[in-house]
Amino acid sequence: MEKPLLVVDGYNIIGAWPELQRLGKQHGLAAARQQLLETLSNYQKYSEKEIVVVFDAMDAAGPVQKQQERNLMVVFSAENQTADSYIEALIAKIKNQDRQVEVATSDHAEQWTIFSNGALRTSARELATAIRMEQADIRQTVREKHRFLSGNRLQFTSKQLEQLQASFREDDN
């Protein structure tokens, strides 16, 4: 079975997460988009999911644009195509594969369409919670490893350190 796939409706998540809304208002949509990609990239490293982030092309002319950015596939939908319609087509295309597919969006109409195509749906809030839980697990693991390592430090006296250094000097000669 392939890695689970998480498809993220990029601008929907930006609009639903208060910290990204603020960032977008203060520094522009591109800054909010980059922060979302950074957050999802970090999440991907530990979740072991393949992540595709889909953004509306926002009146840009041309075909679908796909690019690998960090460890994510970033997609800008084609001219006159919404992110929703791109996601729906993607889900329909991989529907019969033996793969868990989850779509993160808070668009209720989109959630029902996704669900009817056999994919799981996750709201923006649920995705934020999953990311926070993953970050908490990572912090806990780091604390435990630090505690283990700091408790296992070798204790040397000054005399032992001098002897150790002398033995290294002898080995160099």
C-alpha positions as a Markdown table, in Angstrom:
| # | Residue | x | y | z |
|---|---|---|---|---|
| 1 | Met | 0.0 | 0.0 | 0.0 |
| 2 | Glu | 1.3 | 3.4 | -0.9 |
| 3 | Lys | 1.9 | 6.2 | 1.6 |
| 4 | Pro | -1.3 | 7.9 | 2.8 |
| 5 | Leu | -2.1 | 11.0 | 0.8 |
| 6 | Leu | -3.1 | 14.3 | 2.3 |
| 7 | Val | -4.5 | 16.8 | -0.1 |
| 8 | Val | -4.7 | 20.4 | 1.3 |
| 9 | Asp | -7.0 | 23.1 | 0.0 |
| 10 | Gly | -4.3 | 25.8 | 0.5 |
| 11 | Tyr | -6.3 | 29.1 | 0.5 |
| 12 | Asn | -9.1 | 27.5 | 2.4 |
| 13 | Ile | -6.7 | 26.6 | 5.2 |
| 14 | Ile | -5.1 | 30.0 | 5.1 |
| 15 | Gly | -8.6 | 31.6 | 5.5 |
| 16 | Ala | -9.4 | 29.3 | 8.4 |
| 17 | Trp | -6.2 | 29.5 | 10.5 |
| 18 | Pro | -6.1 | 32.8 | 12.4 |
| 19 | Glu | -2.3 | 33.1 | 12.5 |
| 20 | Leu | -2.2 | 32.7 | 8.7 |
| 21 | Gln | -5.0 | 35.2 | 8.2 |
| 22 | Arg | -3.0 | 37.7 | 10.3 |
| 23 | Leu | 0.1 | 37.0 | 8.4 |
| 24 | Gly | -1.7 | 37.4 | 5.1 |
| 25 | Lys | -3.1 | 40.8 | 6.1 |
| 26 | Gln | 0.2 | 42.1 | 7.5 |
| 27 | His | 2.6 | 40.7 | 4.9 |
| 28 | Gly | 0.6 | 39.6 | 1.9 |
| 29 | Leu | -0.9 | 36.3 | 0.7 |
| 30 | Ala | 2.5 | 35.0 | -0.5 |
| 31 | Ala | 3.8 | 35.2 | 3.1 |
| 32 | Ala | 0.8 | 33.3 | 4.4 |
| 33 | Arg | 1.2 | 30.7 | 1.6 |
| 34 | Gln | 4.9 | 30.2 | 2.5 |
| 35 | Gln | 4.2 | 29.8 | 6.2 |
| 36 | Leu | 1.5 | 27.2 | 5.4 |
| 37 | Leu | 4.0 | 25.3 | 3.2 |
| 38 | Glu | 6.7 | 25.4 | 5.9 |
| 39 | Thr | 4.2 | 24.1 | 8.5 |
| 40 | Leu | 3.0 | 21.3 | 6.2 |
| 41 | Ser | 6.6 | 20.4 | 5.2 |
| 42 | Asn | 7.6 | 20.0 | 8.9 |
| 43 | Tyr | 4.4 | 18.0 | 9.5 |
| 44 | Gln | 5.1 | 15.7 | 6.5 |
| 45 | Lys | 8.5 | 14.7 | 7.8 |
| 46 | Tyr | 6.9 | 13.1 | 10.8 |
| 47 | Ser | 3.5 | 12.1 | 9.6 |
| 48 | Glu | 5.0 | 10.0 | 6.7 |
| 49 | Lys | 2.1 | 11.2 | 4.5 |
| 50 | Glu | 2.5 | 12.4 | 0.9 |
| 51 | Ile | 1.2 | 15.9 | 0.9 |
| 52 | Val | -0.3 | 17.8 | -2.1 |
| 53 | Val | -1.2 | 21.4 | -1.5 |
| 54 | Val | -3.6 | 22.9 | -4.1 |
| 55 | Phe | -4.0 | 26.7 | -4.6 |
| 56 | Asp | -6.4 | 28.5 | -6.9 |
| 57 | Ala | -4.5 | 30.1 | -9.7 |
| 58 | Met | -6.3 | 33.3 | -8.9 |
| 59 | Asp | -7.0 | 34.5 | -12.5 |
| 60 | Ala | -3.5 | 33.6 | -13.7 |
| 61 | Ala | -3.5 | 32.5 | -17.3 |
| 62 | Gly | -2.2 | 29.1 | -18.3 |
| 63 | Pro | -2.4 | 25.4 | -17.4 |
| 64 | Val | -2.0 | 23.7 | -14.1 |
| 65 | Gln | 1.4 | 24.4 | -12.5 |
| 66 | Lys | 2.9 | 21.7 | -10.3 |
| 67 | Gln | 6.2 | 22.0 | -8.5 |
| 68 | Gln | 8.0 | 20.1 | -5.8 |
| 69 | Glu | 8.7 | 22.5 | -3.0 |
| 70 | Arg | 10.4 | 21.3 | 0.1 |
| 71 | Asn | 9.0 | 17.8 | 0.5 |
| 72 | Leu | 5.5 | 18.8 | -0.8 |
| 73 | Met | 3.8 | 18.8 | -4.2 |
| 74 | Val | 2.4 | 22.3 | -4.7 |
| 75 | Val | -0.2 | 22.8 | -7.4 |
| 76 | Phe | -1.7 | 25.9 | -8.8 |
| 77 | Ser | -4.9 | 25.1 | -10.6 |
| 78 | Ala | -5.4 | 26.0 | -14.3 |
| 79 | Glu | -6.9 | 29.2 | -15.6 |
| 80 | Asn | -10.7 | 29.1 | -14.9 |
| 81 | Gln | -10.3 | 26.1 | -12.6 |
| 82 | Thr | -10.8 | 26.2 | -8.9 |
| 83 | Ala | -8.7 | 24.4 | -6.4 |
| 84 | Asp | -11.9 | 22.5 | -5.4 |
| 85 | Ser | -12.5 | 21.2 | -8.9 |
| 86 | Tyr | -8.8 | 20.2 | -9.2 |
| 87 | Ile | -9.0 | 18.3 | -5.9 |
| 88 | Glu | -12.3 | 16.6 | -7.0 |
| 89 | Ala | -10.7 | 15.4 | -10.2 |
| 90 | Leu | -7.6 | 14.2 | -8.4 |
| 91 | Ile | -9.7 | 12.2 | -5.9 |
| 92 | Ala | -11.8 | 10.7 | -8.7 |
| 93 | Lys | -8.6 | 9.7 | -10.5 |
| 94 | Ile | -7.1 | 7.9 | -7.6 |
| 95 | Lys | -10.4 | 6.6 | -6.2 |
| 96 | Asn | -9.8 | 3.0 | -6.9 |
| 97 | Gln | -6.2 | 2.8 | -5.8 |
| 98 | Asp | -5.3 | 1.0 | -2.6 |
| 99 | Arg | -4.4 | 4.2 | -0.8 |
| 100 | Gln | -5.8 | 6.2 | 2.1 |
| 101 | Val | -6.7 | 9.7 | 0.9 |
| 102 | Glu | -7.6 | 12.5 | 3.1 |
| 103 | Val | -8.6 | 16.1 | 2.1 |
| 104 | Ala | -8.1 | 19.0 | 4.4 |
| 105 | Thr | -10.7 | 21.7 | 3.8 |
| 106 | Ser | -13.4 | 23.5 | 5.7 |
| 107 | Asp | -15.6 | 24.0 | 2.7 |
| 108 | His | -18.7 | 22.0 | 3.6 |
| 109 | Ala | -19.8 | 21.4 | 0.0 |
| 110 | Glu | -16.3 | 20.2 | -0.9 |
| 111 | Gln | -16.3 | 17.9 | 2.1 |
| 112 | Trp | -19.4 | 16.1 | 1.0 |
| 113 | Thr | -18.1 | 15.7 | -2.6 |
| 114 | Ile | -14.8 | 14.3 | -1.3 |
| 115 | Phe | -16.5 | 12.0 | 1.1 |
| 116 | Ser | -18.8 | 10.6 | -1.7 |
| 117 | Asn | -15.7 | 9.8 | -3.7 |
| 118 | Gly | -14.3 | 7.6 | -0.9 |
| 119 | Ala | -11.7 | 10.0 | 0.6 |
| 120 | Leu | -11.6 | 11.0 | 4.2 |
| 121 | Arg | -12.2 | 14.7 | 5.0 |
| 122 | Thr | -10.4 | 16.8 | 7.7 |
| 123 | Ser | -11.4 | 20.3 | 8.6 |
| 124 | Ala | -8.9 | 23.1 | 9.0 |
| 125 | Arg | -9.3 | 22.9 | 12.7 |
| 126 | Glu | -8.7 | 19.1 | 12.8 |
| 127 | Leu | -5.5 | 19.5 | 10.6 |
| 128 | Ala | -4.2 | 22.3 | 13.0 |
| 129 | Thr | -4.9 | 19.9 | 15.9 |
| 130 | Ala | -3.1 | 17.0 | 14.3 |
| 131 | Ile | -0.1 | 19.3 | 13.5 |
| 132 | Arg | 0.0 | 20.6 | 17.1 |
| 133 | Met | -0.2 | 17.0 | 18.5 |
| 134 | Glu | 2.7 | 15.9 | 16.2 |
| 135 | Gln | 4.8 | 18.9 | 17.3 |
| 136 | Ala | 4.0 | 18.1 | 21.0 |
| 137 | Asp | 5.1 | 14.4 | 20.4 |
| 138 | Ile | 8.4 | 15.6 | 18.8 |
| 139 | Arg | 9.1 | 18.0 | 21.7 |
| 140 | Gln | 8.4 | 15.2 | 24.2 |
| 141 | Thr | 10.7 | 12.8 | 22.3 |
| 142 | Val | 13.5 | 15.4 | 22.2 |
| 143 | Arg | 13.1 | 16.0 | 26.0 |
| 144 | Glu | 13.3 | 12.3 | 26.7 |
| 145 | Lys | 16.4 | 11.9 | 24.6 |
| 146 | His | 18.0 | 14.9 | 26.2 |
| 147 | Arg | 17.2 | 13.6 | 29.6 |
| 148 | Phe | 18.6 | 10.2 | 28.7 |
| 149 | Leu | 21.8 | 11.7 | 27.3 |
| 150 | Ser | 22.3 | 14.1 | 30.1 |
| 151 | Gly | 21.9 | 11.3 | 32.6 |
| 152 | Asn | 24.5 | 9.2 | 30.9 |
| 153 | Arg | 27.3 | 11.6 | 30.7 |
| 154 | Leu | 30.6 | 10.1 | 31.5 |
| 155 | Gln | 32.1 | 11.7 | 34.6 |
| 156 | Phe | 35.9 | 12.3 | 34.4 |
| 157 | Thr | 38.2 | 13.8 | 36.9 |
| 158 | Ser | 40.8 | 16.3 | 35.8 |
| 159 | Lys | 43.5 | 13.6 | 36.2 |
| 160 | Gln | 41.5 | 11.2 | 34.0 |
| 161 | Leu | 41.0 | 13.8 | 31.3 |
| 162 | Glu | 44.8 | 14.6 | 31.3 |
| 163 | Gln | 45.6 | 10.9 | 31.0 |
| 164 | Leu | 43.1 | 10.5 | 28.1 |
| 165 | Gln | 44.6 | 13.5 | 26.3 |
| 166 | Ala | 48.1 | 12.1 | 26.8 |
| 167 | Ser | 47.0 | 8.8 | 25.3 |
| 168 | Phe | 45.7 | 10.6 | 22.2 |
| 169 | Arg | 48.9 | 12.5 | 21.9 |
| 170 | Glu | 50.9 | 9.2 | 22.1 |
| 171 | Asp | 48.6 | 7.7 | 19.4 |
| 172 | Asp | 49.3 | 10.7 | 17.1 |
| 173 | Asn | 53.1 | 10.1 | 17.3 |
